[in-house]
């Protein structure tokens, strides 16, 4: 994936969005949040910003797979 130009992480008003996660993923995030003394929301926001920066800096690529059915799936990280 080519390096992407930042659209301004942490710029503008904060908006709440829903994210579908497996129960085990939620449990892992909650465990991290509890260990560090932060809310689930704070940890998830930090994780997303961290991944966005890594993608923008070319340090992380999102694996995309195409099947013969012309469906696109995100690969496991």
C-alpha positions in Angstrom: 0.0 0.0 0.0 1.4 3.4 -0.9 2.1 5.9 1.8 -1.1 7.8 2.6 -1.2 11.5 3.4 -2.6 12.3 6.8 -6.0 13.9 6.9 -5.2 15.3 10.3 -5.4 12.7 13.1 -6.8 14.3 16.3 -8.2 17.3 14.3 -11.8 18.4 14.5 -14.5 17.3 16.9 -14.6 13.9 18.4 -17.4 11.7 17.1 -18.7 8.5 18.6 -19.0 5.5 16.2 -19.9 1.9 16.7 -17.4 -1.0 16.1 -18.4 -4.7 16.0 -15.9 -6.8 17.9 -15.8 -10.4 19.1 -16.3 -11.0 22.8 -12.7 -12.1 23.2 -11.4 -8.9 21.6 -13.6 -6.8 24.0 -12.2 -8.9 26.9 -8.6 -8.2 25.8 -9.2 -4.5 25.4 -10.9 -4.4 28.8 -8.0 -6.2 30.4 -5.5 -3.8 28.9 -7.7 -0.8 30.0 -8.0 -2.1 33.6 -4.2 -2.9 33.8 -3.4 0.7 32.7 -6.1 2.5 34.5 -7.9 3.9 31.4 -11.3 3.5 30.0 -12.1 1.1 27.1 -12.9 4.1 25.0 -9.5 5.7 25.7 -7.6 2.5 24.8 -9.6 1.9 21.6 -9.1 5.5 20.5 -5.3 5.2 21.1 -5.1 1.9 19.2 -6.9 3.3 16.2 -4.7 6.5 16.2 -1.6 4.3 16.5 -2.6 2.1 13.6 -3.6 5.1 11.4 -0.1 6.7 12.1 1.6 3.4 11.2 -0.3 3.1 8.0 0.4 6.7 7.1 4.1 6.3 7.8 4.2 3.1 5.7 5.1 0.9 8.7 1.9 -1.2 8.4 0.0 -2.6 5.5 -3.5 -4.0 5.6 -3.6 -7.4 3.9 -6.5 -7.5 1.4 -7.4 -10.8 -0.3 -9.6 -11.2 -3.3 -11.3 -14.5 -4.1 -12.6 -15.8 -7.4 -16.1 -14.7 -6.2 -14.9 -11.1 -6.4 -15.4 -10.5 -2.7 -12.8 -8.6 -0.7 -11.8 -9.7 2.8 -9.4 -8.1 5.3 -6.7 -10.6 6.2 -5.8 -11.3 9.8 -3.2 -8.8 11.2 
